[in-house]
Every structure is written in structure tokens, then in C-alpha cells.
Amino acid sequence: MSERGAQRVIPDHPEEECGVFGIYAPGSDVARMTGFGLQALQHRGQESAGIAVGDGSTVTVAKDLGLVTQVFDDASLASLTGNVAIGHVRYSTSGSKAVWEAAQPHMSAIDDVLFALAHNGTLTNTNQMRARLIDEGVQLRSSTDSEVAAKAIGVVTRETHHLRDGIAHAMELMRGAYAMVIATADALYAFRDPHGIRPLCIGQLPDRRGWVVSSETCGLDIVGAEYVRDVNPGEIVRFAEDGLSGEQAVRAAKPAACIFEYVYFARPDSVIDGQSVYQARRDTGRILAREAPVEADLVLGVPDSGVPAALGFSAESGIEYTDGIVKNRYVGRTFIQPTQEMRQLGIRLKLNPLPDVIAGKRLVVIDDSIVRGNTSKKLVQMLRDAGATEVHLRITSPEVMWPCFYGIDTDTRDQLIAANMTLEEMNEWIGSDSLAFLSLDGLREAVRHARTQGFCEACFTGEYPVPISDEVAQMSFFTKRDFNEVYAGTAG
């Protein structure tokens, strides 16, 4: 769910925008189970959290700014009773401050019938859809594409009296990335964009007590649900008293699942499209050790996503792995801080080297990505201050060269260090003794076990599976050459 606004400083890692969760389980404490699911997905958004519950006659929404445990306590969860629930954790792309109005789930009404919608992803044609809805007399209260989607669903549903018709109509209009869940008073719906850019999986509770949908399988695990399958690209799945039913609402397009889920966004204990995230990350380290070998004494992983890759690098290279960097797990991700000054402080608070381990050593430091480069620069300096004699930086993804428009917080190219510097210039600016990135072929090899071999790699190549509007592209590509390359199909 996005709000596109003025240019601003973006974080030093690409940040996943949202996580969604849904459950249909009559007789169960669906609100509390949704709270558990959202805690498992907390890494996907730390700005706001919300839960909507359907009790057979109406839908009630509770949401606020903050972490799941800050927004909900035992009393608030106990007050949300029903058979169906959806939940949402959010991180916005607006980059300035959190606003309550943008928190989800988003409540909408079709005449006197209420439904709640939660969305992971970003629509690329929000302005066109908004203008069309306004022309049809629809009133919009926020700047989010999630509200636009909900209103578009409502227009046709009001005419046909079938929510699935409204969802299918909206899916024909929407462009971009979306994994959405809807709760009505007595049913749960889940649907994905035709390319399947954002993940969404289905699980079943023990003893067939109900169904669960989640952005990641870790959300299924926490409530004891067994993975069944993914929601197919372009599919609508309904969960109600008569069980699970699915229909292909729009034709599936060329598969384009976000490959960065495996690099950084997803939890390592999740499985996406049949591919273990942990194993993919470990394999990136193995492949990187072959592609960019170096003589060193120790291999360190930047917590958390760099650790599995560091173990793989160590196994392949024979260089000893050690825990040389400690993460303070009580400090939130630095990207949620509202000012750059606070982000800078957050970087220092978040990671701390162990001098007794690394002093006098040549280090290979494994991290998942470099966006702006500030975190890498500070980390290298901290390791040198702790006594490291050499710091060789190895990155388990290719260079992030292009902005993402599908739900990741990198929407301007002028702040992507790899788009502005050569490898040698980046290495010098960061202060490392050497710097190397995993090749795109190497990353593809690491996710070779994914059932659907089709990925969105636009942040590396500039080849976008869903066309970007001229308006958005002109704001995001900082040179005329960039803009022309994308539209001439020669980017990357």
C-alpha cells in the first residue's frame, strides 16, 4: 500500500512495505490468532498494525500506529470476536511521518454492507483509477492505493451484489503489485496480481478447523497451520462455511515474483514458492565465495540476513566463520526513524563489533545489499576501529541500480549508490579493502528450487514486468538517458 510524494532520503536497505494475514476459523479466537500472525510478519512493516474481524453480521476494525504489541493487548484482542479476521502490518513509502489514516485494514461500505481490505504491494495506475472513480461520483478520503482498490471493488459489487464480481472487475483495472485479503462479516477472500509479484500463501488449521492466508509461511507456522499452496497469480480464493473455493479472475501473466524476498525481505524460516529462504541465502554465500574469492582470516555475517550467507561463504571457502557483530534486537529497524539524524544514531545502536574476536584479523563481511551505502561505510569504519586489519565486503545480491514501484521503498534512482558510482568508486567511498556483488546468474542459481522460475529483477536490470507511467518514471529516473533507456527497452 503506497503513498507517493516528494523526494526524500531512502533507507540503506530496500524495505518491504507491508505484510498481510487472514483467517477463517469459526469457533476459534481469530483476533488473537491474527495478532500472532502479525507478530510473525512484523519484519515486513513496523509503522502501524491493524486487525478487522467479521462476526456474522458486521465487520469491526481496530488499528493504530506502532508495533503489533503496542497496538494490541489482551483486552483489545478479547473485544474482537468473530469467525473471520484479517490483519496488516505497514511500512509506508511516503518517507516523512506515519499517519493513522493510512493504517490498514481499510474499511469500506457497499450500501449498508461493510468489508475490510488489507494490501501488500503498490499499484502503478492509482492516479488513473482515482480519476475514473471520481468521475463516477465516488468519494475518496485518503491518498492510498488501497482505498482506490476498495472503492473500485465496491462499484461493481453494488451493481451485481456479488463481491467476487467486484474483486474480479478491480483486478482487470489494477496494474502493479498486489496481494490482498478481504474480510466480510462471514467470509475471507485472498487474491494476487497476474504476475504474482508479492507473495501470498494458504494454510489449513489442524482438524480442518479453518483456513489461514499469510504473506509468508512463518505466519502459518505460528498458528499451527499446515501449508497447502500459494494463491495463484490472478486468482481469487474464498474461504467460507462451504470451505475453500478458487477461480481464475484474470489470466496469469509471465511470472515475476520478487526475487528480493529471498535476499532480504522474508524471514529465513519461510518457504516461498517451494524454495527455502534460508537455503537460498546460504547458497548465495557459497556462490559468492566462488565468484569473488579473497584471502582472509574470518567470515562475518551482518545480522540477520547476512548470517546464513556467511555460513555458506565459509563452507565453500574454508575460511572460519565467527560471530563478530552483535545485533541489538531491542532497537527497531533504522528506516522507521523519522529523521536522517535519528537514522544515523540508529545505525550505531543497532550493530556492535566484538573487538576481542576481530582485532588483528582480515575479515570477509557478508551483507545482503547496498542501497545508499551509508550503513556499509559506518560498519566498515566500526570494524576498523575495533582492530580489523582488512575488511573485504561481499554482497549477496547484484547492484541495486533501479527503483522499485511494486511495494519496495526505493523509488528514486538518484540515491542509489550503484547507479552513480563504479564498483571501484563505491569501494573507495565505503572504505573497504575490496567490494564484490553476487552476479544475477548467481542469484538465480541460488533460488533454483523455486517452483515457478520467473522473477521480477527490475531493481537490478531496469526491466519492469508492469509498465511504469510517464509521470512516475519522470520523477524517479534522474537523467533523460535513464528514462529513454527504460522506454526503449535497453535498460540494464
Salt bridges, closest charged atoms under 4 A:
GLU3 OE1 - ARG90 NH2 2.46
GLU15 OE1 - ARG333 NH1 3.06
GLU16 OE1 - ARG44 NH2 3.01
GLU16 OE1 - ARG198 NH2 3.39
ASP29 OD2 - ARG32 NE 3.05
GLU47 OE2 - ARG90 NH1 2.43
ASP74 OD1 - ARG32 NH1 3.06
ASP111 OD1 - ARG158 NE 3.03
GLU136 OE2 - ARG132 NE 3.74
ASP145 OD1 - HIS119 ND1 3.80
GLU216 OE2 - HIS43 NE2 2.72
GLU216 OE2 - ARG44 NH1 2.58
GLU235 OE2 - ARG229 NH2 2.95
ASP242 OD1 - ARG238 NH1 3.41
GLU247 OE1 - ARG164 NH1 3.77
GLU261 OE2 - ARG44 NH2 2.89
GLU261 OE2 - ARG198 NH2 3.27
ASP269 OD2 - ARG267 NH2 2.60
ASP273 OD1 - ARG451 NE 3.76
ASP283 OD2 - ARG448 NH1 3.48
ASP297 OD1 - ARG362 NH2 3.02
ASP304 OD2 - LYS327 NZ 2.95
ASP304 OD1 - ARG329 NH1 2.95
GLU316 OE1 - ARG286 NH1 3.66
GLU316 OE2 - ARG290 NH1 3.73
ASP367 OD2 - HIS13 NE2 3.99
ASP368 OD1 - HIS13 ND1 2.92
GLU390 OE1 - HIS392 NE2 2.72
ASP409 OD1 - ARG8 NH2 2.18
ASP411 OD2 - ARG4 NH1 2.80
ASP411 OD1 - ARG8 NH1 2.67
ASP433 OD2 - ARG384 NH2 2.78
ASP441 OD1 - ARG444 NH1 3.22
GLU445 OE2 - ARG290 NH2 3.38
GLU457 OE1 - ARG444 NH2 2.74
ASP482 OD1 - ARG413 NH1 2.46
ASP482 OD1 - ARG481 NH2 3.41
GLU485 OE2 - ARG481 NH1 2.84
